[in-house]
Amino acid sequence: MTVGYINTTETKLPGVPDCVVNPNPPTGDVTLADVQGMFGSRIANPSLVQTGLPSLNQAMRDANINTPYRKAAFLATLVHESRLEYNIREIGDTRVYGGRGYIQLTGDFNYGPAGRYFGIDLLGNPELARSLQWSAPIARWYWTVARNINPMADALNMGKVNAAIGYPAGAEDQRRCDSFKNAIRYLTGSVPAGVICTRSKAFSGDTSKLTRAQFDALGKTPGTVG
């Protein structure tokens, strides 16, 4: 016997609200197959990426990078910064505080605060920034403490994400935005309307050395759009 139910206004209980479907639901940990599906040949060293994924997934959980948009923005950023290799050093960069690790931590103005946050001496031992133990937590620190990037990902504003990372504006912005779209497509099946790939005028300058408060203030300048 088959019993059919017709959903009409009369079948709803008084005072009970309708269930709201989250259009951007949380998802689980990412796998090597996932990042290969998102970024293809940019994953140049799969075994090294696989080694780092447990710590990277933990950092993502700690940072509430738990929705498709947030994961897409974070992973697209890291695949361009480091190819998702936790121990990478920026090629040709001989500076003491040059780019290291997943997020390519750069400058004493970042090594110092990150080290103090974790209670480690990054200024005295900058190589820790590309260790398996600290590379992913440092990426999480930058994403949530040095900057507050999750809301930018929620708003599909990859232009502002790129400004928050701090590299110069240019053609790289579009390349990263394309990777962002590819990741969203992989995670959700389609790319939503409203993705912002370009930076607003307020964020077109050098943002690399700004504090979080200074960066946030840029978007509040009268006549600009954050």
C-alpha positions in Angstrom: 0.0 0.0 0.0 1.3 3.5 -0.9 0.2 6.5 1.2 0.5 9.9 -0.4 0.7 13.2 1.4 -0.2 16.5 -0.2 1.7 19.5 1.3 -0.8 22.3 1.6 -1.1 25.3 3.9 -3.7 23.3 5.9 -1.2 20.5 6.7 1.2 22.9 8.5 1.0 23.1 12.3 0.2 26.6 13.7 3.2 28.4 15.0 5.8 26.1 13.5 8.1 27.9 11.1 9.1 26.5 7.7 12.5 24.9 7.5 15.1 27.1 5.9 17.4 25.4 3.4 21.0 26.7 3.7 22.2 27.5 0.1 25.8 27.2 1.2 25.9 24.2 3.6 29.0 23.0 5.5 31.1 20.3 3.8 33.6 17.8 5.0 37.4 17.7 4.8 39.1 18.0 1.5 41.0 15.2 -0.1 43.8 15.0 -2.6 41.3 14.0 -5.2 39.3 17.1 -4.3 42.1 19.6 -4.8 43.2 17.8 -8.0 39.7 18.1 -9.3 39.6 21.8 -8.4 43.1 22.8 -9.6 44.4 20.2 -12.0 48.1 20.5 -12.9 48.6 23.2 -10.3 48.9 20.3 -7.9 52.5 19.5 -9.0 53.6 17.3 -6.1 50.6 15.1 -5.0 52.5 13.1 -2.4 53.7 16.3 -0.6 50.2 17.8 -0.8 48.8 14.6 0.7 51.2 14.7 3.6 50.1 18.2 4.5 46.3 17.7 4.1 45.6 16.5 7.7 47.1 19.6 9.2 45.5 21.8 6.6 42.1 20.3 7.2 42.5 20.9 10.9 43.5 24.5 10.3 40.4 24.9 8.1 38.2 23.5 10.9 39.8 25.8 13.4 39.2 28.8 11.1 35.6 27.9 10.3 36.5 27.5 6.7 33.6 25.1 6.4 31.5 26.2 3.5 32.1 25.8 -0.2 32.7 29.6 -0.7 35.2 29.8 2.1 37.0 26.6 1.1 37.1 27.7 -2.5 38.7 31.1 -1.6 41.2 29.6 0.9 42.3 26.8 -1.3 42.5 28.9 -4.4 44.6 31.3 -2.5 47.0 28.6 -1.2 47.3 26.8 -4.5 48.6 30.1 -6.1 50.8 30.9 -3.0 52.3 27.5 -2.5 50.8 24.9 -4.8 49.3 23.6 -1.5 52.8 22.4 -0.5 53.3 23.1 3.2 57.1 23.4 3.1 57.7 25.6 0.1 60.0 28.6 0.0 59.5 31.4 -2.4 61.8 30.7 -5.3 64.8 33.1 -5.5 63.7 34.9 -2.3 66.8 35.2 -0.1 65.4 37.5 2.5 65.4 36.4 6.1 61.7 36.9 6.3 60.8 35.9 2.8 57.9 33.9 1.7 57.4 30.5 3.4 54.7 27.9 3.9 51.2 27.5 2.7 50.4 31.2 2.7 53.9 32.4 2.0 54.3 34.4 5.2 56.4 37.4 4.4 58.1 40.2 6.4 59.0 40.7 10.0 55.7 42.5 10.4 54.0 39.1 9.9 56.6 36.7 11.4 56.7 38.6 14.6 52.9 38.8 15.3 52.4 35.2 14.1 55.1 33.9 16.4 53.7 35.8 19.4 50.2 34.4 18.7 51.5 30.8 18.8 54.2 31.3 21.4 57.0 30.4 19.1 60.1 32.4 18.0 59.4 32.9 14.3 61.7 35.9 14.2 64.6 33.8 15.5 63.7 30.7 13.6 61.7 31.7 10.5 62.1 28.2 9.0 59.4 27.1 11.4 56.9 28.8 9.1 57.3 26.1 6.5 57.3 23.1 8.9 54.6 20.6 8.9 53.7 21.6 12.4 53.2 25.3 11.8 52.6 26.0 8.1 48.9 25.3 8.2 48.2 27.0 11.6 50.1 30.1 10.3 47.9 30.1 7.2 44.8 30.0 9.5 46.3 32.8 11.7 46.7 35.0 8.7 43.2 34.2 7.3 41.4 34.9 10.6 43.7 37.0 12.8 46.0 39.1 10.6 42.9 39.5 8.3 39.3 38.6 8.5 38.8 36.9 5.2 35.9 34.5 5.7 33.3 37.3 5.2 35.0 38.3 1.9 34.6 34.7 0.7 31.0 34.6 1.9 30.4 37.7 -0.3 32.1 36.1 -3.3 34.5 39.0 -3.3 37.7 37.4 -4.5 39.1 40.8 -5.4 39.1 41.8 -1.8 40.5 38.4 -0.7 43.4 39.0 -3.1 43.9 42.5 -1.6 43.9 41.0 1.9 46.7 38.6 0.9 48.7 41.6 0.0 50.4 41.0 -3.4 50.3 43.7 -6.1 47.1 44.1 -8.1 47.3 42.9 -11.7 46.7 39.9 -13.9 47.2 37.5 -11.0 43.9 38.7 -9.6 42.0 37.2 -12.5 43.9 34.0 -12.4 43.1 33.5 -8.8 39.5 34.3 -9.3 39.4 31.7 -12.1 40.7 29.2 -9.6 38.1 30.3 -7.1 35.4 29.7 -9.6 36.8 26.3 -10.5 36.8 25.3 -6.9 33.2 26.5 -6.3 32.1 24.6 -9.4 33.7 21.4 -8.2 32.2 21.8 -4.7 28.7 22.9 -5.7 28.2 22.0 -9.3 27.9 25.5 -10.6 29.3 29.0 -10.2 26.9 31.5 -8.7 26.3 34.9 -10.1 27.9 37.9 -8.4 31.5 36.7 -8.1 33.8 39.8 -7.8 37.2 39.3 -9.4 38.5 42.9 -9.3 39.6 45.1 -6.5 37.8 48.3 -5.6 39.9 51.5 -5.9 40.3 51.5 -2.1 42.2 48.2 -2.2 44.2 48.8 -5.4 47.4 50.0 -3.6 50.0 48.2 -1.6 48.2 46.5 1.3 50.9 44.1 2.3 52.2 45.9 5.4 48.8 47.1 6.7 47.6 46.0 10.1 44.1 44.4 10.2 42.6 47.6 11.5 44.2 49.6 8.8 43.1 47.2 6.1 39.5 47.1 7.4 39.5 50.9 7.5 40.2 51.1 3.8 36.8 49.8 3.0 35.1 52.4 5.2 36.7 55.4 3.4 33.8 57.7 2.3 33.0 57.2 -1.3 34.5 53.7 -1.6 33.0 50.3 -1.7 34.6 47.7 0.5 
